[in-house]
Amino acid sequence: MGTVTSRASRPLRAGLALGLLAVLVAGCDLFKPATPEAGGGGSTLLPSYATPESCLRYMQIGIERKDNAGQDAYLGALADTTTDGQGFHAFFDPAVWNAYGGIRPADWDLRHEAQFLSVFIRSFGDPYEMRWLEDLDYPIANEVNDGKSAILHRRYKVWALRQSTADTLLIAVGYAKLSFARISVLRWALIRWEDRVDPEVGTQPEEDDQRTFGYRRLNAGAGG
Amino acid sequence: MIRSRRLALLLLPAALELILAVLPGHAQQAASSRYAFADTTLLRDTLGLRFDRLFPVADSLSLTPDTLRALSLRYRWSLERLVWLADSLRMPVDSVGVYLDRERFNPLASAVRRLTTFRYNSGYTIHQTSSSWSNSGDYKLVLGSLFLQNTTNIMMDRYTAGTQTSLRQTRSSGTEGGWRFSPNLSLGARANLDRFNSRDPGSINNQGESKNEFQLSIRTRQQPRRGLRSEVNFFSGLLDLSNFQQVKRGASADLNGTLRLQSRYVTHDLSGQVNGNLSRTRTPNAPSSARTSDLSNNLRGTLGLLPGKPVGLNLNYAIRRIRVETPTDSGTARQVRTFNSNVDATLRLRQNNDRYVNVNGRYGSQDQAQGGTLNSTSSRLDLGFGLDGRFLLAGWNLESRFSLANSRSEYPTRAVTNGVTGGYGESLKVATIDATLTRNLTRKILLRATGGVSLNSYRYFVIGKYPNPPVDRDQYRQSYRIEAQYNSSTRFNSGLVLDVTRNVLVNLRAGSTASNTEATAYRAEWRWSYRMLPGLTASQNNSIGADYMHFNFLPTSDRLSLDYNTVTTLNAVFSPRFTVDIRHNARRQPSGTYTKFVDGLYYLSRSEENENYTLSARLAYTPNPAFSFFMQPDYLAGERDASQAGALVPARISRQLNFSGGASLNLPLGPKGRLTGDILRTYRADRAINYTGGVVPLSPPRTESDFWNGSLQLSWEL
């Protein structure tokens, strides 16, 4: 038995030596963030995710700004497994899912959402306006927030603003059941977006632009 | 003097030990210090499942405890049975259920000469915004060499959004009949019918899909020698697909197989599938159709070398290539192509379960192309290297993980700028290292220290012409956590935790550094649990936390948020059938800007303060294993003060009452039937007073909601 242990421990020692080497390598600035360029310039956007509502507000601002700071603000409201311990996942209306002819993603996570957002804000060159509206069946006053998690029901609309009001395009419309988790004192994060088609618009809308976020996610070329 | 101080220092732990040992009872010793901090609050319900030794079993199987528990619940098997099945089938625990479900419908898997089974399941799930009713049945008949089997599923979903309701219905039926010529060969025919319908009240074009496949089936299995088994199946026939996007009619085929090689030194599981169709396809309104062909190739395998030996190798690989052609309005076909491949290898160096090192490497690539439109192509390449290990030495248990991962993604068709199509690429480097040190300091005191560092570096580059690529950035995170647990006896235990986390966001370009932040969070926690009487246990968790958010280039915006939280719980077990849990939570959270004043010191200028109190209870009564009734009332009181003219004034006062009650069932219906699930009624009343300008109260009326939710499943077997 002793011989077996000795043989077994030999490769283990080699492995441990390799591990030690990795730790030494780890000391070679592998974990040192880069130094930013001097300045401190750029547009200032200091998002706050202190409540679920403020997460929604900065997601809205992020879409309306359409710039990098805006994208950071939108994505910052979503849970990130690397920093928050849990991740963001989006779910689709079964009818949108069924109608999608491309390769369906196994899981829509933060990486997919980042790619979708980059495409969505560039889909129309016009300025965007977004509104989170109350779902009349589930009034805001009735929303559950137990201090650790919260579920918000919202109707959403995004418009591409043209020169005249008559030309303004409604480019996203639908309902969402949004689940938030409290990550820390100052941070709530969106962990689950359950998307629903607006029954008044339908899965195959009369106006082709009036799609859900779910449809736009799948058709943004970020899937697979 | 110095000597006596040294002596006093040495005696201090002994004195502490004596003082602490005065507490009554005897310590509850964990089997290993590794599981000392595991949450042992396990599910207790009417399913008759227990999760004894969940953590050690999950650890030895390299699964997370919640995954193992979920598998046990999904298939209603105890942990022992799950592990026994995995051992006897020689497959991973998470594959057992899927494998057995699949084999139930493999005519070659059954050796019986006469069999008739019918199984029916019905489930109804209701939530606040949706309800779902599912019905499924499977039928199997074996008469000598003749076999017939059918599986039918019907799912009806209702979603309420706004004031209207959308309906989604999915129906599928698979029927296969044939002749088993030998234990290794069967011939037959099968029909797969799928339907999907969706209806939205305001929609002018409701959606539907109908798919019919009629195929000949050939199933074979081979065992050329001991330890080598394979299966090859072939299905081919007619395809008829019709939905709002396309009408596709043609011939389809599916060739799939598995190979299992098991020997003393090598195990190899290989599965592959090729399926596709040759069809005439058109859009529903198009007068003419185009010729299309879809093809999907899928190969995946797991190779194990020297299983159970001190040195071994595991290799997983998968290749998937899919080509789908869909019609366009112009009568041509648009191709969607996807190619995925990945391989990961792990070299295992193992002395025993407490001493091992794993070295692993990963490679993965993905390419996707959908026609030639914008956003239609993307690709991704992943490379990774990692080390993880565990080493037990002189009572110290060290676990550590180190990994490096590089990925490169390209999105070359994101925009057209001055007639030139362009996009951008992302290079992501992720480095992580973490370690956990655990030790039983004494028979009653356990210590665990955890630390970790990670850096995510995002770099972007332009492909062709692209006006506004994302900004290069680094995300850095470091954390450490020190926990000590004192187990005085089975009646009393206590623990201390210190947790510090630092997150740094560094935007690298000067034009975007305004939002660079550094967030540091400190949290300290003290918890204790004391069994005052047999069946009566009190627990308390006290924590204080401070979150500092520093804006590197806008220090006047720095924020500080404090958190004081106390949770007190009383668990009473009046009898094995009746339990009561009462919980009180008090939380205070002041927050505001955190700035340097003229005296050089930093001060918190409170701009908001939240106080929340919750009192909740849960009463559960289980008269017999088939029924469990429960009731859960909660009362929440909240106050928020906000800053006005430099002083905190009331902004909102809210009161909330929640009440939910219901029953869990696990009811046998005769020898072959069972009704399981839970159903509950939820009531909620809420009232809030909002202050305008801190003085004028606006008191809206009380709002109430009342709804049923839960799920019930009926299963019945002939």
Interface residues (C-beta under 8 A of the other chain):
Chain A: T5 R7 A8 S9 P11 L12 A14 G15 L16 L18 G19 A22 V23 A26 L30 F31 K32 P33 A34 T35 P36 E37 A38 G39 G40 G41 G42 S43 T44 L45 L46 A50 D67 N68 A69 Q71 D72 T82 T83 D93 P94 A95 N98 A99 G101 G102 I103 Q115 S118 V119 R122 D135 L136 D137 Y138 P139 A141 N142 V144 D146 G147 H153 R155 Y175 K177 S184 V185 L186 R187 R196 V197 D198 P199 E200 V201 G202 T203 Q204 P205 E206 A220 G221 A222 G223 G224
Chain B: Q128 T129 D157 Y159 T160 A161 G162 T163 Q164 T165 S166 R168 T170 F196 S198 D200 P201 G202 S203 I204 N205 N206 Q207 E209 N243 F244 Q245 Q246 P310 V311 I322 V324 T326 V336 T338 N340 L349 R350 Q351 N352 R355 Y356 V357 N358 V359 Q366 Q368 Q370 L374 N375 S376 T377 S378 L387 G389 F391 S400 F402 L404 Y411 T413 R414 A415 V430 A431 I433 V453 S454 L455 N456 S457 N468 P470 V471 D472 D474 Q475 Y476 R477 Q478 N503 V504 V506 N507 L508 R509 A510 G511 S512 T513 A514 S515 N516 A519 A521 G545 A546 D547 M549 F551 N552 F553 L554 S557 R559 S561 L562 D563 N585 R587 Q589 S591 N612 T614 L636 N658 R684 D686 A688 P700 T703 S705
